[in-house]
Amino acid sequence: MSYKRPHRHLVVDRQFPIRLTIDVKPEQRQLVQRALARTVGEGNYGVTPATLWSGTRAHHLHLYSVYDALIFLAACPQARLVWESYEGHTR
């Protein structure tokens, strides 16, 4: 019997319990990467792509703790938190 490995996004989601949805302009990605490396440290975060209900592209930033999230958001004003309610069909 074969075993199917989980997708890499599922592995990142399990490893880092805190998830922020952020919107970053393409020209500011390097600044955000440097801020992540400086505040959180290399290898202490994960980034996965996200698409909001409206079709807007964003990123999920996965972190170990709320403290890391607060330090990152304070150090990097270029990263804008994104939230959107679902207004589609409900069960």
Rosetta blueprint (number, residue, H / E / L):
1 M L
2 S L
3 Y L
4 K L
5 R L
6 P L
7 H L
8 R H
9 H H
10 L H
11 V H
12 V H
13 D H
14 R H
15 Q H
16 F L
17 P L
18 I E
19 R E
20 L E
21 T E
22 I E
23 D E
24 V L
25 K L
26 P H
27 E H
28 Q H
29 R H
30 Q H
31 L H
32 V H
33 Q H
34 R H
35 A H
36 L H
37 A H
38 R H
39 T H
40 V L
41 G L
42 E L
43 G L
44 N L
45 Y E
46 G E
47 V E
48 T E
49 P E
50 A E
51 T E
52 L L
53 W L
54 S L
55 G L
56 T L
57 R E
58 A E
59 H E
60 H E
61 L E
62 H E
63 L E
64 Y L
65 S L
66 V H
67 Y H
68 D H
69 A H
70 L H
71 I H
72 F H
73 L H
74 A H
75 A H
76 C L
77 P L
78 Q L
79 A L
80 R E
81 L E
82 V L
83 W L
84 E L
85 S L
86 Y L
87 E L
88 G L
89 H L
90 T L
91 R L
